[in-house]
């Protein structure tokens, strides 16, 4: 098709090329502005969305009832479990004969509430640490050990060997640690560790350990609701392979009975662990026997035998953090 223009004949394609040539600078300018605006608005939207989602506490978490969180911070990691041996660091981290550990430590048992807070940008690890220190000043307490910056030793060793949380590995000169015993009836122990990472993110880690007797009441055993809550969250509950008291077994049996009634299609696994030195076959068999013994006692207290399953792994599954004992029975729901 051709179009008559004055005395010359122009094709449609010629006219389109001429229009583009004459108007291209203006079109490019307008198109560029539109693209730039879209990019800016899109970036702002994504940034806002990420800030909203990032500032939400991890599911199932809660603040400690001892210390308040730092303003505008959020819970990045959370766990609560009964620990038969919590290694309380009372000295700087160091390596002796190839083994990394605190210069001095004590081992305590009880319910561990472990919270890792992500601190908003622009706040230093020292400021965050001092914020929690000021809160402690209003509570009667004894400082068991504290250190700051390079006097604490390697941040990598605190993060990986003491706490088992890699994201706590930061700059040695910007780390702060404190362990304190609260002078309250319950005898609560509080551990604080603040650090700035190389990417400038700041974290405050809080461990609160309540004695087993304080958690359970007069009988000095684990509260039923604490066991149920941990298992419902999909966590493992580690217990010692030991001579069980009748009151302890009753608490455990009641917890499992309650949980099984809520989950008619689930079973309880009792998994024995033995990490002593010796032949593999013997360690695996010992671990299985420990699990079987616990199963028999639970069945005697009314737990359905068909829904209790046992297995011995021996030394094949080492303890996953410093608070979990090497020789133990782990309880899981599947």
C-alpha positions as CSV (number, residue, x, y, z in Angstrom):
1,X,0.0,0.0,0.0
2,X,1.3,3.5,-0.8
3,X,0.2,7.0,0.4
4,X,0.3,10.2,-1.6
5,X,2.3,13.0,0.2
6,X,2.5,16.2,-1.8
7,X,4.1,15.3,-5.1
8,X,6.1,12.3,-3.7
9,X,4.9,8.8,-3.0
10,X,6.0,7.4,0.3
11,X,5.6,3.9,1.6
12,X,4.2,3.2,5.1
13,X,7.6,1.9,6.3
14,X,9.3,5.1,5.1
15,X,6.9,7.3,7.0
16,X,7.4,5.2,10.2
17,X,11.1,5.5,9.9
18,X,10.9,9.2,9.4
19,X,8.6,9.7,12.4
20,X,10.9,7.6,14.6
21,X,14.0,9.6,13.4
22,X,12.3,12.9,14.2
23,X,10.8,11.9,17.5
24,X,13.3,9.3,18.9
25,X,15.2,11.7,21.3
26,X,11.9,12.7,22.9
27,X,10.6,9.1,23.0
28,X,13.8,7.9,24.5
29,X,13.7,10.5,27.1
30,X,10.1,9.7,28.1
31,X,10.7,6.0,28.0
32,X,13.8,6.3,30.1
33,X,12.0,8.3,32.7
34,X,9.2,5.8,32.9
35,X,11.7,2.9,33.2
36,X,13.6,4.8,35.9
37,X,10.4,5.5,37.8
38,X,9.3,1.9,37.6
39,X,12.7,0.7,38.9
40,X,12.7,3.2,41.8
41,X,9.1,2.4,42.8
42,X,9.7,-1.4,42.4
43,X,12.9,-1.1,44.5
44,X,11.1,0.8,47.2
45,X,8.3,-1.7,47.2
46,X,10.7,-4.7,47.5
47,X,12.8,-2.9,50.2
48,X,9.6,-2.2,52.2
49,X,8.4,-5.7,51.8
50,X,11.7,-7.2,52.8
51,X,11.8,-4.9,55.9
52,X,8.4,-6.0,56.9
53,X,9.0,-9.7,56.5
54,X,12.5,-9.5,58.0
55,X,11.4,-7.8,61.2
56,X,8.9,-10.6,62.1
57,X,9.8,-12.9,65.0
58,X,10.5,-16.5,64.0
59,X,7.4,-18.7,64.4
60,X,6.8,-20.2,67.9
61,X,9.2,-17.8,69.6
62,X,8.7,-15.6,72.6
63,X,10.7,-13.1,74.7
64,X,12.3,-14.1,78.0
65,X,10.3,-13.1,81.1
66,X,13.6,-12.0,82.6
67,X,15.0,-9.3,80.2
68,X,13.2,-7.2,77.6
69,X,14.4,-7.1,74.0
70,X,16.3,-4.2,72.4
71,X,13.9,-1.7,70.7
72,X,13.0,-2.6,67.1
73,X,14.9,-5.9,67.3
74,X,13.4,-9.2,66.3
75,X,13.9,-12.9,67.2
76,X,16.0,-14.5,64.5
77,X,16.4,-17.9,66.2
78,X,14.7,-19.5,69.1
79,X,14.7,-22.8,71.0
80,X,13.6,-24.1,74.4
81,X,14.5,-27.5,75.8
82,X,15.6,-29.3,78.9
83,X,19.3,-29.8,79.0
84,X,21.0,-32.2,81.4
85,X,24.4,-30.5,80.9
86,X,24.7,-26.9,79.8
87,X,28.3,-25.7,79.6
88,X,28.4,-22.4,81.3
89,X,31.5,-20.5,80.1
90,X,33.4,-18.8,82.9
91,X,36.5,-17.9,81.0
92,X,37.7,-16.8,77.5
93,X,37.7,-19.3,74.7
94,X,41.0,-21.0,73.9
95,X,42.5,-24.1,72.3
96,X,44.3,-26.6,74.5
97,X,45.7,-29.8,72.9
98,X,43.6,-29.1,69.8
99,X,40.3,-28.9,71.8
100,X,38.5,-25.5,71.9
101,X,36.8,-24.8,75.1
102,X,36.5,-22.0,77.8
103,X,39.4,-21.6,80.2
104,X,36.9,-22.4,83.0
105,X,33.4,-23.8,82.8
106,X,30.6,-25.2,85.0
107,X,27.9,-27.7,83.9
108,X,24.3,-27.0,85.0
109,X,21.0,-28.6,84.1
110,X,17.5,-27.2,83.7
111,X,15.3,-25.6,81.1
112,X,17.2,-23.6,78.5
113,X,15.5,-20.8,76.7
114,X,17.7,-19.7,73.8
115,X,17.0,-16.5,71.9
116,X,19.0,-14.8,69.2
117,X,18.0,-11.3,68.4
118,X,18.8,-9.4,65.1
119,X,19.5,-5.8,66.0
120,X,18.3,-3.0,63.6
121,X,21.0,-1.3,61.5
122,X,22.9,1.6,63.0
123,X,23.2,0.2,66.5
124,X,26.5,-1.1,67.8
125,X,27.1,-4.4,69.6
126,X,28.4,-2.5,72.6
127,X,25.2,-0.3,72.9
128,X,23.0,-3.4,72.7
129,X,25.1,-5.2,75.4
130,X,24.9,-2.2,77.7
131,X,21.2,-2.0,77.2
132,X,20.8,-5.5,78.7
133,X,23.4,-4.8,81.3
134,X,21.3,-1.9,82.6
135,X,18.3,-4.2,82.9
136,X,20.4,-6.6,85.0
137,X,21.4,-3.8,87.3
138,X,17.8,-3.6,88.5
139,X,17.8,-7.3,89.5
140,X,19.9,-8.7,92.3
141,X,22.6,-10.8,90.7
142,X,26.2,-12.0,90.8
143,X,28.4,-11.7,87.7
144,X,30.1,-15.0,87.2
145,X,32.3,-13.9,84.3
146,X,32.4,-11.2,81.7
147,X,34.7,-10.1,79.0
148,X,34.8,-7.7,76.0
149,X,36.4,-7.4,72.6
150,X,39.6,-9.4,72.1
151,X,39.8,-10.3,75.8
152,X,37.0,-12.8,75.1
153,X,39.2,-14.8,72.6
154,X,38.0,-15.8,69.1
155,X,34.5,-14.9,68.1
156,X,34.5,-17.9,65.8
157,X,35.1,-20.2,68.8
158,X,32.3,-18.6,70.8
159,X,29.9,-18.9,67.8
160,X,30.7,-22.5,66.8
161,X,32.1,-24.2,69.8
162,X,30.2,-22.6,72.6
163,X,26.8,-21.7,71.2
164,X,26.7,-23.8,68.0
165,X,25.3,-20.8,66.0
166,X,27.4,-19.8,63.0
167,X,25.8,-16.4,62.5
168,X,27.3,-15.3,65.8
169,X,30.7,-15.4,64.3
170,X,31.8,-11.8,64.1
171,X,34.6,-9.2,64.7
172,X,36.7,-10.0,67.7
173,X,37.0,-6.4,68.8
174,X,33.2,-6.0,68.8
175,X,32.1,-8.9,71.0
176,X,30.9,-8.8,74.6
177,X,30.0,-11.7,76.9
178,X,28.5,-11.9,80.4
179,X,27.3,-14.8,82.6
180,X,25.3,-13.9,85.7
181,X,23.4,-15.8,88.4
182,X,20.2,-14.0,89.5
183,X,19.7,-13.9,93.2
184,X,16.1,-15.0,93.0
185,X,14.3,-18.0,94.6
186,X,14.5,-19.9,91.3
187,X,18.3,-19.4,90.9
188,X,18.1,-18.5,87.2
189,X,21.3,-18.2,85.2
190,X,21.6,-15.6,82.4
191,X,24.1,-15.6,79.5
192,X,24.6,-12.6,77.1
193,X,26.7,-12.5,74.0
194,X,26.7,-9.5,71.6
195,X,28.6,-9.3,68.4
196,X,28.9,-7.4,65.1
197,X,29.5,-9.5,62.0
198,X,31.8,-8.6,59.1
199,X,28.7,-7.7,57.1
200,X,27.8,-5.1,59.9
201,X,24.8,-7.1,61.1
202,X,24.6,-7.1,64.9
203,X,23.2,-9.9,67.0
204,X,22.4,-10.3,70.7
205,X,22.3,-13.9,72.0
206,X,20.5,-14.7,75.2
207,X,20.5,-17.9,77.1
208,X,18.3,-18.3,80.2
209,X,18.7,-21.5,82.2
210,X,16.1,-22.3,84.9
211,X,16.9,-25.1,87.3
212,X,14.9,-28.3,86.7
213,X,13.3,-28.0,90.1
214,X,12.0,-24.5,89.3
215,X,10.5,-25.7,86.0
216,X,8.8,-28.7,87.5
217,X,7.8,-27.6,90.9
218,X,8.2,-29.5,94.1
219,X,9.0,-32.9,92.5
220,X,12.1,-31.5,90.7
221,X,11.2,-33.0,87.3
222,X,10.2,-31.7,83.9
223,X,6.8,-30.1,83.6
224,X,4.3,-32.1,81.4
225,X,3.4,-29.1,79.3
226,X,7.1,-28.3,78.6
227,X,7.6,-31.8,77.2
228,X,4.5,-31.6,75.0
229,X,5.3,-28.1,73.7
230,X,8.8,-29.2,72.6
231,X,7.5,-32.4,70.9
232,X,4.6,-30.5,69.2
233,X,7.1,-28.1,67.7
234,X,8.9,-31.0,66.0
235,X,11.9,-30.8,68.3
236,X,13.8,-33.6,69.9
237,X,13.8,-34.0,73.7
238,X,17.0,-35.4,75.0
239,X,16.9,-37.4,78.3
240,X,19.7,-39.1,80.1
241,X,20.1,-42.9,80.1
242,X,19.9,-43.2,83.9
243,X,18.1,-44.8,86.8
244,X,14.7,-43.1,86.6
245,X,12.7,-41.9,89.6
246,X,9.0,-42.8,89.7
247,X,8.0,-39.2,89.6
248,X,10.2,-38.5,86.5
249,X,8.8,-41.4,84.6
250,X,5.2,-40.4,85.5
251,X,5.7,-36.9,84.1
252,X,7.2,-38.3,80.9
253,X,4.5,-40.9,80.5
254,X,1.7,-38.3,81.0
255,X,3.3,-36.1,78.4
256,X,3.5,-38.8,75.8
257,X,-0.1,-40.1,76.5
258,X,-1.4,-36.6,76.1
259,X,0.5,-36.1,72.8
260,X,-0.5,-39.5,71.4
261,X,-4.2,-38.8,72.1
262,X,-3.9,-35.6,70.0
263,X,-2.0,-37.4,67.2
264,X,-3.7,-40.7,66.6
265,X,-1.6,-41.5,63.5
266,X,1.8,-40.7,65.1
267,X,4.3,-42.9,67.0
268,X,6.9,-42.1,69.6
269,X,10.5,-42.9,68.8
270,X,13.0,-43.6,71.6
271,X,16.5,-43.4,70.1
272,X,19.5,-44.5,72.1
273,X,22.9,-42.8,71.7
274,X,26.2,-44.1,73.2
275,X,29.3,-42.2,72.3
276,X,31.8,-43.9,74.6
277,X,34.9,-45.6,73.3
278,X,34.5,-49.3,72.3
279,X,33.4,-51.6,69.5
280,X,30.6,-50.2,67.4
281,X,28.4,-53.3,67.7
282,X,28.5,-53.2,71.5
283,X,27.8,-49.4,71.7
284,X,24.9,-49.8,69.3
285,X,23.5,-52.7,71.3
286,X,23.9,-50.8,74.6
287,X,22.1,-47.8,73.1
288,X,19.2,-50.0,71.9
289,X,18.9,-51.7,75.3
290,X,18.7,-48.4,77.1
291,X,15.9,-47.3,74.8
292,X,14.1,-50.7,75.3
293,X,14.3,-50.3,79.1
294,X,12.7,-46.9,78.9
295,X,10.0,-48.3,76.6
296,X,9.2,-51.1,79.1
297,X,8.8,-48.6,82.0
298,X,6.6,-46.3,79.9
299,X,4.4,-49.2,78.8
300,X,4.0,-50.1,82.5
301,X,2.6,-46.6,83.1
302,X,-0.1,-46.9,80.4
303,X,1.6,-45.8,77.2
304,X,0.6,-48.1,74.3
305,X,3.4,-50.5,73.4
306,X,2.5,-50.5,69.7
307,X,3.1,-46.8,69.5
308,X,6.5,-46.8,71.1
309,X,9.4,-47.6,68.7
310,X,13.0,-48.0,69.7
311,X,16.3,-47.8,67.9
312,X,20.0,-47.7,68.9
313,X,22.4,-45.6,66.8
314,X,25.4,-46.0,69.1
315,X,28.0,-43.4,68.2
316,X,26.7,-42.7,64.7
317,X,24.9,-39.4,65.6
318,X,27.1,-37.2,67.8
319,X,25.6,-34.6,70.0
320,X,24.5,-31.7,67.9
321,X,25.5,-28.9,70.4
322,X,27.4,-28.6,73.6
323,X,24.4,-28.8,75.8
324,X,23.3,-32.3,74.6
325,X,25.0,-35.2,76.5
326,X,26.9,-37.8,74.5
327,X,25.0,-40.7,76.1
328,X,21.3,-40.1,75.9
329,X,17.9,-41.2,74.7
330,X,16.2,-38.8,72.3
331,X,12.4,-38.7,72.1
332,X,10.8,-37.9,68.7
333,X,7.3,-37.9,67.3
334,X,6.8,-39.2,63.8
